[in-house]
């Protein structure tokens, strides 16, 4: 468990590199707000997750949806006197970075933020800090469920499926905390992976990214220890999608087995890819795990409280029940 606690302590402690504590005892006693800024977000599980987390630490705070297609609404909403932080989702994860007073290493290297937390400057003014907790969700989904996995996977390759925004967060987590010396990417479009590799290279991040273009190429590669799926749940149709599934199936069929996090959980967490991995004998994690842990990281930053203050068993039960009801 040392790895998990160290990660938690580092996340909170590192936040004070950007200023001193923002939260006072008055903040803890009175109703304050957080919110999610994005579009479309009406079906998000985030309010349920965060309301449950706030109750678990006895804070009378709320989490609301700010659904809009008008980016100009962001800063006025964030700088309300009763706001103690916010979350940011598509299509604003990149667009809101320049609005921040500073961006953490995670946000800078990934090239997107999903969280804003507040700290105080030396002159007492409020500083708005952007960060990315999606990568922490990937990290802690693995570490909280398989505490030994970072040591076991150290120096071995990892695999990410997909070339969208979640791919960058997954690559960062696999390299930064989970020991991957090389990350394979399987995606229907090579140019998306090239753009991702160029992005990381431009940030001076030394992670090695390899686009896997064929089953023959995959056959010559070492088996990945950790796999993260970042694509929606649908059966392959286009030629690039069919080829990607063949490459993935080749890796899954090998005698060596590792650990898979399937990030997709909507409309159901047991996706087609999840089932493939499970049947092939890999150790599987639902995408709700990453969703919960990235939210917990947000709460640690907003509340300035350590992980052990949160009643996480209750949170997992609430989210599992919500997912079950959404499938009825």
N, C-alpha and C positions, 0 to 999 in steps of 0.2 A: 504493500500500500504506500510505500515511501514515494514512489514515482507520482502517484496521484496527488498526494498532499503537496509534494514539491511543486507540481504544476499549478495547483490552486494558489499556494502562497505566492509564487512568482507572478501570477496574473494580477493579484491584488497589489502586491508590493510594487511591481513595476508601474502600476498606474500612478503612483505618487511621484514618479519621475517627471510628471507633467504638471505637478502642483500639489498643494496640500489638501487635506480633507475638505470636502464640500459639505458633508452631512453633519448637521448639528442634532442635539437632543430634541430640539423643537421640530425638526424634520421628521424624526422618528415618532413623535406624538401626534402630528397632524396629518390630515389628508393631503397627499401630493400626487402628481400625475406622471406617468410615463405613457408613451404612445408608439404605435407603429405607423410609419409614413410610407405609403406605396400605392400601387394600383395594378390589378384588382386584388383586394385583400379580404373581401367580405366573408370568405369561408376559412380564414386563417384560424388555426388552433392556438395562436399565440396568446390571445386574451385569457383563455382557459388556463394555459400553462402558467402565465405570470400571475394571474389572480390567485392560483393555488400556491405558488411560491411565496407571494407576499403574505398570505395567511400563515404559511408555515414558519415565517420569521416574525410574525405579529406586527407587521407594518400596515398601517391603514392607507396604503397607497393603491392606485388604480392603474390599469393599462388599457388604453383605448385605441381604436382604429381611426387613423386619419387617412381616409381613402380619397385620393385626388389625382387628377392628371395635370395639376398646376404646380410646378416645382417652386414657384415663388411663394407658396404658402409655408415652405419648410421653416425658414428662420423665424418668422413671426410666431409660429407654433412652438418652436423649440425654446424661444427666449421669454416665454410666459413665466411669471414669478413663481408659479406653483409646479413647474416642470423640473424633474430631477434627472432626466435622461430620456433617451428615445431609441427605438430600433428603426432601421431603414431597410426597405426591401426594393425589389424591382418596380419601376425602372430607374431607381435613383441611387443605387449603391455606388456608382462611379460619379454621377453628376454632383453629389453632395460633398465630395471630398474637398474641393476648394473652399467650401464654406466653413471648414473646421479651422480652429486655431492651430491644431497640430494633429498629425496622424501617426499612429503607432507603427512599429515595424511590420506587424502582421498586415495591417491595412495597406501600407506602402508597397510591400512586396507582392501581395495578392492583387493589388490595384483596385480594391473596392472596400467599402466599409458597410457594416450592417448594424453598427452600434455607436451611439454617442453617449459618453459619460462626462461628468462635470468635475473639475478640480479648481482650486483657488490659486491665483498667481500671488507673487510676493506682495503686490500692492493691494491685495484683497479682491481684485476683480475676478469674475468667473471666466474660466477657460473651457472651451468646448472641444473635446478630444474625440476623434473618430478612430474606431478600431474595427477589427473583423473577428467575431467570435465563431463564425462558421468553421474555421479551422480548428478552434478549440472543441467544437462539437464532434468533429471527426476524431481528434486526438482522444478525447475522454470517452467517446463511445467504445473505442477499443480498450483503453486502459482501465476504465471502471468495470468492464465486464471480463477482461482477460488481463489481470495486472502484470503478468509476466511477458506480455507480448512485445514490448519495446526491446527487451533484452533478447528475446528469441528471434525477432526480425532484424536485429541490428546488422547492417552490412549486406542485407539481402535486397533484391529488387522488389518493387511494389508495382501495382497495376491500377490505373484509373480508367474507367469506361465513360466516354463522353468528352466533349470539348467546350462546354459552356462555362459559365461563371463558377459553378460549384466545383468544376475540375481544378481550378487554380487553388481554391481553399484546400482541397484534398491533397494536391501535390505538396503544398506548403507544409501541411500537418505531417504527411508521410516522411518528408525530408527532415523537418525541423525537430520533431519529437519522437518519431517512430522508427528511426534508424535506417530508412531506405537510402541506399547509395545511388540508386537509379530508379526512375519511375517510367514504366511503359505506359503509353496511352493508346487505347483502341477507340477509334472514332470513325464515322463514315466519311468525314471530310478531312483530308490531310492538311489543307490550308489552315483550318482552325487550330490544329496541333502545332503547326509551324508558328502561328501567331503567338500561341501560349509560350512556346520555347523561347521565342525572341523576346517576349515580355520579361520572363524571368532572367534571361541573359542581360537585359538592359538594366535590371535592378542589382546586378552583380551577385545574384543568388547562384551558388555553385551547383544546384541540383541538376543532374543529368536527365534529360527527357528524351525518350525514344519512341517515335511513332512506329507502331507495329502494323505493317501494311498487308501481310499475308500469313496464311497458316504456315507456309514454309519458313518464313522469317521467325515466327513464334516458336517453331520446332527447334530452332537453334539457340533459343534464349533460356536462361535459367528460370525455373518456376518462381513466380512472385509469392512472397510470404503473405502480403496483405493486398486486398483488392477493395476498391471503392467504386460502386456503381453510381453514376450521377445523371442517368438519362430517364425519361418518362417510361412508364410501363405500357409498352405495346409490342406486338409481335413484329419482327423485321419484315419489311415490304420492299423497300428500295434496294438495289444491288449493293450499295455501300453498307446498308444495315444488315443485310444477309451475310455479307463477308465478315462484318464485325462480330456477329453472333457465332460464326464458324471459328473465328480466332479465339473468342472467349471460351467456347466449348472445348477447344483443344487444350487450353490451360487447365480448365476444370477437370478434365478427364485424366490428368496425370496422377500417378500414385502418390506423389507428395501433395499434402493438403495444408492449407493455411486458414486465413480468417477473412471473411467478406463482410463489409458494411454496405448494405443496399440503401442508398440515401432516399430513394423514392418511397413514399408511404401513402400517397394519395392517388386514387381513392381507397386503396387497400395496401397494407404493408407487405403482405405476402404476394409479391410481384412474380411475374414469370421468371425473371432472372433469379430472384430469391429461391424459388422452387428448384431451378436448375442447379444452383450451388448446393442446396440442401441435399438433393438426390445424389449429387456427386461426392458427398461426404465432407464438404467444407464446413467450418464453424461459422455460423451465420448471425448477423446482427440486423435488426430492423432499423429503418431510417428514423423512426421515432426516437431512437436512442440519441442520434446526433442532434435532432431537433431539441430534445430536452436539455442536453448538455451545453449546447450553445446558448440556450436561454438561461441556464444556471450561471454561466459565465457572465452574461449580461447583468444578472441580479447581483452577483458578487461585486461587480464594478459600480453599479448604481447604489447599492445599500452599504457598501464598504464593510460587509460582513463575510466571514470565512465560510467555506463549504459546509463545515460540520454544524452550522446553525440551521441548515435547511432540512426539512422532513422529506427526503427524496423518495422514500417508498410510497408515500401517499401520492406524490406527483406522478410516478410511473403508473399507479393504479388508475388515476383520473384520466390520463391521456389514453391508456389502453382501452378504457371503457368508452371514451369519446370516439375512438377509431372504430370500435366494435359497433356502436350505434350508427355511425355514418354509413356502414355497409348494409344496414337492414332495409 
